[in-house]
Amino acid sequence: MSGARQLTKGEYYDLFFKIRTSFNNNTDAEYDKFLHESDQALRNIGMYLIENYKGDYSNCVSNNDCTQRCTHLNLWLKEKKSIYTSNGKCTFYNKLWEEYIEKLWDKLDESMQNPNKCTKDANFTEKTFPDDKISVYCNLSPSDALTLTCQDKAYFTHLGEKIKNIIKNKIKIGNHMDEQNNEELLRNSENETMSINRMYHITYNTPEN
């Protein structure tokens, strides 16, 4: 494809930094073992990496084109790693990144026939992340995180039960209220209890494979 038009810097950027609605390069589930089953964010990064590498980088047509595509692929990967691992400061998420994304890249690289292979560059030298912006779960082992979340679950469950008991006591005191209003009040309190428990689940559960 000699003579093909050289893409601009903006076009290279748009090639890799885009919202995808289809994922067509993981044929025959070839890379499924590198896609996390329960951490959807990490899974999405893996699916995007497959498309960016096999669908966009591997189609480079010249030395300069391959260099530019490799540069922008690395920029994309660095940004995603920075977001997911807090610039490499989160031990737990670093481990997941190494296990899934780094190994996925190596597998993709094996299938690359083009002589201009893309050298991975995800180094965060001199890049910092504010310590006060990092979650308490960032550097906990899975077992330690589980201990904390179990304590939090017990707290929120107890809080929900206390709210429910207060409502019941109000029903007993308010004898002037009709039976239908009593049932509605109790039903609403049960819904609030379930909402509190759901809030715990969303806020405190850490991803597990």
C-alpha positions in Angstrom: 0.0 0.0 0.0 2.8 2.4 -0.9 1.5 5.9 -1.6 -1.2 5.7 1.1 -2.0 9.0 2.6 -0.2 9.7 5.9 -2.6 10.2 8.8 -2.4 13.4 10.9 -1.6 13.3 14.6 -5.2 14.0 15.3 -6.3 11.1 13.1 -3.9 8.8 14.9 -5.3 9.9 18.2 -8.9 9.4 17.1 -7.9 5.9 15.8 -7.1 4.7 19.3 -9.0 7.0 21.7 -12.6 6.3 20.6 -15.7 4.8 22.1 -16.3 1.3 20.6 -19.7 -0.4 20.1 -18.4 -3.6 18.6 -15.6 -6.0 19.3 -14.7 -8.3 16.4 -11.1 -9.3 16.8 -11.4 -11.9 19.5 -12.4 -14.7 17.1 -13.1 -18.1 18.5 -12.7 -16.8 22.0 -8.9 -16.8 21.4 -8.2 -14.2 24.2 -11.0 -15.0 26.6 -8.7 -16.2 29.4 -7.2 -12.7 29.5 -10.6 -11.0 30.0 -11.5 -10.7 33.7 -14.8 -12.3 34.5 -16.1 -10.0 37.3 -14.1 -6.8 37.0 -15.9 -5.2 34.1 -13.5 -2.2 33.9 -10.5 -4.4 33.5 -12.4 -6.6 31.1 -13.3 -3.6 29.0 -9.7 -2.5 28.9 -8.7 -5.9 27.6 -11.4 -5.9 24.9 -10.3 -2.5 23.8 -6.7 -3.5 23.7 -7.5 -6.4 21.4 -9.3 -4.1 19.0 -6.6 -1.4 19.2 -3.8 -3.9 18.6 -5.3 -6.3 16.1 -7.7 -3.9 14.4 -5.8 -0.7 14.3 -2.1 -1.1 15.1 -1.5 -4.2 13.0 -2.8 -2.5 9.9 0.1 -0.1 9.7 1.5 0.2 6.2 4.9 1.8 6.5 7.7 2.4 9.0 6.5 5.8 9.9 2.9 4.7 10.0 3.8 1.8 12.3 5.8 4.1 14.6 2.9 6.6 14.9 0.4 3.9 15.6 2.7 2.3 18.2 3.2 5.6 19.9 -0.6 6.3 20.2 -1.3 2.7 21.2 1.2 3.1 24.1 -0.3 6.5 25.0 -3.7 4.9 25.2 -2.4 2.0 27.3 -0.6 4.3 29.7 -3.7 6.3 30.3 -5.7 3.2 31.1 -3.1 1.8 33.4 -2.8 5.2 35.2 -6.5 5.2 35.8 -6.8 1.6 36.8 -3.7 1.4 39.1 -3.4 5.0 40.3 -0.1 5.4 38.5 1.0 2.0 39.8 0.4 2.8 43.4 -2.3 0.2 44.1 -0.8 -3.2 44.8 -4.0 -5.2 44.3 -4.8 -3.6 41.0 -1.2 -3.7 39.8 -1.4 -7.5 40.3 -4.6 -7.8 38.3 -3.1 -5.6 35.5 0.0 -7.7 35.3 -2.1 -10.9 35.2 -4.5 -9.8 32.5 -3.4 -6.8 30.5 0.3 -7.4 30.4 -0.1 -11.0 29.5 -2.7 -10.1 26.9 -0.3 -7.7 25.2 2.4 -10.5 25.1 -0.1 -12.8 23.5 -1.1 -10.3 21.0 2.5 -9.5 20.2 3.1 -13.2 19.4 0.6 -13.1 16.7 2.0 -9.9 15.1 3.7 -10.8 11.8 4.6 -7.2 10.8 8.4 -6.7 11.2 7.6 -3.3 12.9 6.5 -4.8 16.2 5.3 -2.3 18.8 7.4 -2.1 21.9 5.3 -1.7 25.0 6.0 1.4 27.1 3.9 1.7 30.2 6.5 3.2 32.5 5.3 5.7 35.1 8.8 7.1 36.0 8.4 10.5 37.7 4.6 10.3 37.5 3.0 10.7 40.9 -0.5 10.2 42.3 -1.7 12.1 45.4 -1.8 9.7 48.4 -4.9 11.4 49.9 -6.8 10.5 46.7 -6.2 6.8 47.0 -8.9 4.4 48.4 -8.3 2.6 51.6 -8.7 -0.7 49.6 -5.9 0.2 47.1 -3.1 -1.6 48.8 -5.0 -4.2 50.8 -4.7 -7.9 50.1 -8.0 -9.6 49.1 -8.2 -11.2 52.5 -7.7 -7.9 54.3 -10.3 -6.2 52.1 -12.8 -9.0 52.7 -12.4 -8.5 56.5 -13.2 -4.8 56.3 -16.1 -5.3 53.9 -17.6 -8.0 56.2 -17.5 -5.5 59.1 -19.1 -2.8 57.0 -21.8 -5.2 55.9 -22.7 -6.1 59.5 -22.8 -2.4 60.4 -25.2 -1.4 57.5 -27.4 -4.5 58.1 -27.7 -3.6 61.8 -28.5 0.0 60.8 -31.2 -1.1 58.5 -32.8 -3.3 61.2 -32.7 -0.4 63.7 -34.6 1.8 61.2 -37.2 -1.0 60.7 -37.7 -1.4 64.5 -38.2 2.3 64.9 -40.9 2.2 62.3 -42.6 -0.7 64.0 -42.6 1.1 67.3 -44.1 4.1 65.7 -46.9 2.0 64.3 -47.6 0.6 67.8 -47.7 4.1 69.3 -49.9 5.6 66.5 -53.0 3.5 67.2 -55.1 6.1 65.4 -53.4 5.1 62.1 -55.5 2.7 60.0 -54.2 -0.7 59.0 -53.5 0.2 55.4 -51.2 3.1 56.4 -49.4 0.8 58.9 -48.7 -1.8 56.2 -47.5 0.9 53.8 -45.1 2.4 56.4 -43.7 -1.0 57.3 -43.3 -1.9 53.6 -41.4 1.4 53.0 -39.1 0.7 55.9 -38.2 -2.8 54.5 -37.4 -1.1 51.1 -35.1 1.3 52.9 -33.3 -1.6 54.6 -32.8 -3.3 51.3 -31.5 -0.1 49.7 -29.0 0.3 52.5 -27.8 -3.2 51.9 -27.5 -2.6 48.2 -25.6 0.6 48.9 -23.1 -1.5 50.9 -22.7 -3.9 48.1 -22.0 -1.3 45.5 -19.7 0.8 47.7 -17.6 -1.7 49.6 -17.3 -4.9 47.6 -14.0 -5.3 45.8 -13.7 -7.1 42.5 -12.9 -10.8 42.7 -12.2 -13.1 39.8 
